[in-house]
Amino acid sequence: MLAIERRNVILTKLSADGKVLVADLAKEFGVTDETIRRDLEKLNRDGLARKTYGGAVKSENLNIDIPFNVRKQTNVESKRAIAALVGDMIRDGDYIMLDASTTALYVIKNILHKQNITLITNSIEILLELASKSGWNVLSTGGMLKEGGLSLVGYQAEKMIAGFHVDLAICSCKGIDEVNGVTDSNERDAEVKKAFFKSANRRVLVVDSSKFDKVSFVKVCGVAEVDTIVTEKRPGDVWVDRLKQNNVELIYENI
């Protein structure tokens, strides 16, 4: 296993468990403790983890971009629940836009049975998922490939998006806060999300419950600028009341 692959596995474990131990990782990967310490030191320098005595804990820095392949394996059940709810909103023949979030990938997997969908996306992963899909009209935004994100960003992507209008734009984010609104960690990603929302009749924010009351680096839009928020479980009463006051539809899984 390459060092970068090992570090991605470590990141996945951190996302799931919150912490890792050097001794456990060394045994699992069949390498020395020193090798694991170097891995953790690298993750620490990159802001992806915080070293502790004998191991590391999950970084709480929302301004850091975690690799797509790691994010895809975290909070899987929440993303599946959200995707199922979003899938119920999409009808045959709809025109939709999807960002390059991992939740968007689960949405696609949930609506493959839909007919005559027109989709615009900046997600390389979604384009690959739909490479053999027939009966859909799939458009790529074009643009510059974002390192580690499997997404297309930049002026060319934004210009392409601005030339279309769709029924729904579905985007995720890193945080949602009453004062700072909907935020993301990367300016180029945020600009694409803004373009998607501007080009849609209905702006749908897909966000798991851990993102409420969190703030990241770049503002995408205000909370009231979103039409619908889809999450995996009911947020607190404060958020329920706040969204109602702002005429934002809230959809969550009834368990």
Secondary structure in CASP SS format (residue, H / E / C, confidence):
PFRMAT SS
TARGET T0000
AUTHOR 0000-0000-0000
METHOD secondary structure of the structure
MODEL  1
M C 1.00
L C 1.00
A H 1.00
I H 1.00
E H 1.00
R H 1.00
R H 1.00
N H 1.00
V H 1.00
I H 1.00
L H 1.00
T H 1.00
K H 1.00
L H 1.00
S H 1.00
A H 1.00
D H 1.00
G C 1.00
K E 1.00
V E 1.00
L E 1.00
V H 1.00
A H 1.00
D H 1.00
L H 1.00
A H 1.00
K H 1.00
E H 1.00
F H 1.00
G C 1.00
V C 1.00
T C 1.00
D H 1.00
E H 1.00
T H 1.00
I H 1.00
R H 1.00
R H 1.00
D H 1.00
L H 1.00
E H 1.00
K H 1.00
L H 1.00
N H 1.00
R H 1.00
D C 1.00
G C 1.00
L C 1.00
A E 1.00
R E 1.00
K E 1.00
T E 1.00
Y C 1.00
G C 1.00
G E 1.00
A E 1.00
V E 1.00
K E 1.00
S C 1.00
E C 1.00
N C 1.00
L C 1.00
N C 1.00
I C 1.00
D C 1.00
I C 1.00
P C 1.00
F H 1.00
N H 1.00
V H 1.00
R H 1.00
K C 1.00
Q C 1.00
T C 1.00
N C 1.00
V H 1.00
E H 1.00
S H 1.00
K H 1.00
R H 1.00
A H 1.00
I H 1.00
A H 1.00
A H 1.00
L H 1.00
V H 1.00
G H 1.00
D H 1.00
M H 1.00
I C 1.00
R C 1.00
D C 1.00
G C 1.00
D C 1.00
Y E 1.00
I E 1.00
M E 1.00
L E 1.00
D C 1.00
A C 1.00
S C 1.00
T H 1.00
T H 1.00
A H 1.00
L H 1.00
Y H 1.00
V H 1.00
I H 1.00
K H 1.00
N H 1.00
I C 1.00
L C 1.00
H C 1.00
K C 1.00
Q C 1.00
N C 1.00
I C 1.00
T E 1.00
L E 1.00
I E 1.00
T E 1.00
N C 1.00
S E 1.00
I H 1.00
E H 1.00
I H 1.00
L H 1.00
L H 1.00
E H 1.00
L C 1.00
A C 1.00
S C 1.00
K C 1.00
S C 1.00
G C 1.00
W C 1.00
N E 1.00
V E 1.00
L E 1.00
S E 1.00
T C 1.00
G C 1.00
G C 1.00
M E 1.00
L E 1.00
K E 1.00
E C 1.00
G C 1.00
G C 1.00
L C 1.00
S E 1.00
L E 1.00
V E 1.00
G C 1.00
Y H 1.00
Q H 1.00
A H 1.00
E H 1.00
K H 1.00
M H 1.00
I H 1.00
A H 1.00
G C 1.00
F C 1.00
H C 1.00
V E 1.00
D E 1.00
L E 1.00
A E 1.00
I E 1.00
C E 1.00
S C 1.00
C C 1.00
K C 1.00
G E 1.00
I E 1.00
D E 1.00
E C 1.00
V C 1.00
N C 1.00
G E 1.00
V E 1.00
T E 1.00
D E 1.00
S C 1.00
N C 1.00
E H 1.00
R H 1.00
D H 1.00
A H 1.00
E H 1.00
V H 1.00
K H 1.00
K H 1.00
A H 1.00
F H 1.00
F H 1.00
K H 1.00
S C 1.00
A E 1.00
N E 1.00
R E 1.00
R E 1.00
V E 1.00
L E 1.00
V E 1.00
V C 1.00
D C 1.00
S H 1.00
S H 1.00
K H 1.00
F E 1.00
D C 1.00
K C 1.00
V C 1.00
S C 1.00
F C 1.00
V E 1.00
K E 1.00
V E 1.00
C E 1.00
G C 1.00
V H 1.00
A H 1.00
E H 1.00
V C 1.00
D C 1.00
T E 1.00
I E 1.00
V E 1.00
T E 1.00
E C 1.00
K C 1.00
R C 1.00
P C 1.00
G C 1.00
D H 1.00
V H 1.00
W H 1.00
V H 1.00
D H 1.00
R H 1.00
L H 1.00
K H 1.00
Q H 1.00
N C 1.00
N C 1.00
V C 1.00
E E 1.00
L E 1.00
I E 1.00
Y E 1.00
E C 1.00
N C 1.00
I C 1.00
END
